[in-house]
Amino acid sequence: MDSQKISRINELYRKSKAEGLTEAEKKEQKLLRMEYLESVKRNLRVQLNNIDVEEKDGTVVNLGEKYGNKKGN
């Protein structure tokens, strides 16, 4: 998510606390928040899929390979 959209999320939040939002702004805020959350989830998934764990027996297992490296979920 680009910094312009994050700035807009913050701007709408401040406006909602100060004076309230119109219905159109509430919709925009909801959509931007959903997009932001999906972006965070996607980034976390990528990070988790690239973690290697050393098992007790000394073998190294990649979590993405072990748990199916689910793409798009």
C-alpha positions as a Python dict, from the first residue, in 0.01 Angstrom:
ca = {
    (1, 'M'): (0, 0, 0),
    (2, 'D'): (143, 337, -94),
    (3, 'S'): (203, 623, 145),
    (4, 'Q'): (-70, 836, -17),
    (5, 'K'): (-338, 588, 84),
    (6, 'I'): (-200, 557, 436),
    (7, 'S'): (-201, 936, 465),
    (8, 'R'): (-562, 939, 349),
    (9, 'I'): (-656, 679, 612),
    (10, 'N'): (-497, 897, 879),
    (11, 'E'): (-662, 1211, 743),
    (12, 'L'): (-1007, 1048, 752),
    (13, 'Y'): (-945, 923, 1105),
    (14, 'R'): (-854, 1270, 1229),
    (15, 'K'): (-1154, 1421, 1054),
    (16, 'S'): (-1387, 1157, 1204),
    (17, 'K'): (-1271, 1251, 1553),
    (18, 'A'): (-1284, 1627, 1493),
    (19, 'E'): (-1605, 1682, 1299),
    (20, 'G'): (-1741, 1353, 1167),
    (21, 'L'): (-1748, 1200, 820),
    (22, 'T'): (-2000, 1205, 539),
    (23, 'E'): (-2141, 873, 419),
    (24, 'A'): (-1909, 879, 117),
    (25, 'E'): (-1607, 938, 341),
    (26, 'K'): (-1715, 654, 572),
    (27, 'K'): (-1731, 419, 271),
    (28, 'E'): (-1391, 537, 151),
    (29, 'Q'): (-1244, 489, 499),
    (30, 'K'): (-1385, 137, 523),
    (31, 'L'): (-1246, 39, 181),
    (32, 'L'): (-903, 187, 257),
    (33, 'R'): (-888, 7, 592),
    (34, 'M'): (-981, -324, 429),
    (35, 'E'): (-713, -275, 164),
    (36, 'Y'): (-458, -190, 435),
    (37, 'L'): (-542, -503, 636),
    (38, 'E'): (-513, -724, 327),
    (39, 'S'): (-175, -569, 255),
    (40, 'V'): (-54, -642, 609),
    (41, 'K'): (-181, -1002, 591),
    (42, 'R'): (-16, -1057, 251),
    (43, 'N'): (318, -922, 376),
    (44, 'L'): (303, -1137, 689),
    (45, 'R'): (226, -1446, 481),
    (46, 'V'): (529, -1381, 261),
    (47, 'Q'): (752, -1341, 566),
    (48, 'L'): (620, -1658, 732),
    (49, 'N'): (664, -1859, 412),
    (50, 'N'): (1033, -1765, 409),
    (51, 'I'): (1115, -1873, 765),
    (52, 'D'): (1340, -2175, 814),
    (53, 'V'): (1309, -2370, 1139),
    (54, 'E'): (1572, -2607, 1272),
    (55, 'E'): (1410, -2922, 1411),
    (56, 'K'): (1539, -3113, 1714),
    (57, 'D'): (1708, -3367, 1487),
    (58, 'G'): (1905, -3089, 1314),
    (59, 'T'): (1711, -3077, 990),
    (60, 'V'): (1606, -2741, 857),
    (61, 'V'): (1247, -2705, 741),
    (62, 'N'): (1103, -2412, 546),
    (63, 'L'): (761, -2321, 686),
    (64, 'G'): (626, -2226, 344),
    (65, 'E'): (713, -2568, 206),
    (66, 'K'): (597, -2753, 519),
    (67, 'Y'): (256, -2587, 529),
    (68, 'G'): (190, -2573, 156),
    (69, 'N'): (313, -2221, 75),
    (70, 'K'): (-47, -2111, 20),
    (71, 'K'): (-54, -1825, -228),
    (72, 'G'): (-336, -1576, -242),
    (73, 'N'): (-488, -1679, 94),
}
